[in-house]
Amino acid sequence: MCQQLLDGLAPEARLINGQNPALDTLQLPYDFYSDTDIRQRIVYVEASRGCPFKCEFCLSSLDQTAKAFPLPAFLQAMDRLFQAGTRHFKFIDRTFNLKVDTSVAIMEFFLQRLTPDLYLHFEVIPDHLPERLQQAIAKFPAGTLQFEIGIQSFDPEVQQRISRKQDNHKSAENLRWLRQHSQAHIHADLIVGLPGDTLEGFGRSFDHLYSLGPQEIQVGILKRLRGAPINRHNEAYQLRYDPNPPYTVLATRDMDFATLQRLNRFARFWDLIGNSGRFPNSLPLMLADQPFARFLQISDAIYALTDSTWQIALKRLFELLLVVMTETLLIPRSTAIATLESDFSRSREKSKPAFLLDTANNQKTTGLANKRQRQILAT
């Protein structure tokens, strides 16, 4: 058909049923990465294509199965990239740990080439971490491995509704093991707005995931992907999406528009505060024993003070958090200042928040300090 079009002829067929070629017939493309790519860009690689799981929010659910590239040829290509200077490898395999023999072989390949600047990113399924794979993971030093782990929801009913097969107990065990026995950085995902999920149900998933200690929790809002099987729930669960890209869900039967907007802001402020790593002392104090409920309070309060989720400078964020910690969460002012000061000292910022310029005076004149703080926030 392409040749007919190039020749200026009307194509004989307007639709061709595509066939996925066998991966061993494809020429691997990695030699096309240039020196500039290697120096300045993320180098994406794939050891396999497809996904055997049927999670309905994902277009990969339409795949028949996962297929691996021939391992010897793939590792030879990785060695050429490594010899050319590549040190950051981002694997885009949907399920890197699906076949343990292949996963371990790839990890052993990189263990033999460890350098201080080596960085590997993998997407892994949470409930499949056999001992052989654990042993390989445990050999990597800090700063080398990042695992993107899609939890999406811990609610069994929601999981069943979207055809997601996940052993929640095993997933939790594996996350605990990774935090306790490996140096891997864990980036775990949750999705807001899945059919039948509620604010309270999402909160329970968030609290459970937070208790497992991943360094990052990515709170994503459900998107409508054309052709994804989740669209079969649109009417029953009243899923309403933004008609403009990226087609974010705006309301569901169980979460109205206002609730989803709150969770949108929650996700943004969680990135600024929870995922940033800037508040190791203040965050546990703020969240205490109710992480989701208390951070939703924090999110609501910051938005009430700023009417914005963007362009909040770091110094101002510290100032906002002092107000929220003392006036919304009712944390003693001296305690809040002490933890925020400790966190700010790690930032290497030269311009201090107003409440740190004269800490002693702030502690003595709490009411005046709060008034002055509001004036600062209003400017």
Protein Blocks (a to p, Z undefined) as FASTA:
>chain_A
ZZmmmnopacfbfbdcdddddfklpccfklmpcfklmmmmccdddfbgcjfbfcfkbmkl
mpmbdcdddfklmmmmmmmmmmnopabdcdfbfblmlpmmlmmmmmmmmmmmgcfkbccd
ddddfklccfklmmmmmmpcghkaccdddfkpacfklmmmnopacdfklmmmmmmmmmmm
ccbdcdddddehiehiafklmmmmmmmmmmnopabdcdddddddehiaklmmmmmnopac
dfbdehiafbdfklcfklmmmmmmmmmmmmmmmmnopammlmmmmnmmmlklmmmmmmmm
mmmmnopaehiafklmmmmmmmmmmmmnopafklmmmmmmmmmmmnopabdcfklmmmml
mmmmmmlmmmmmmmmmmZZ
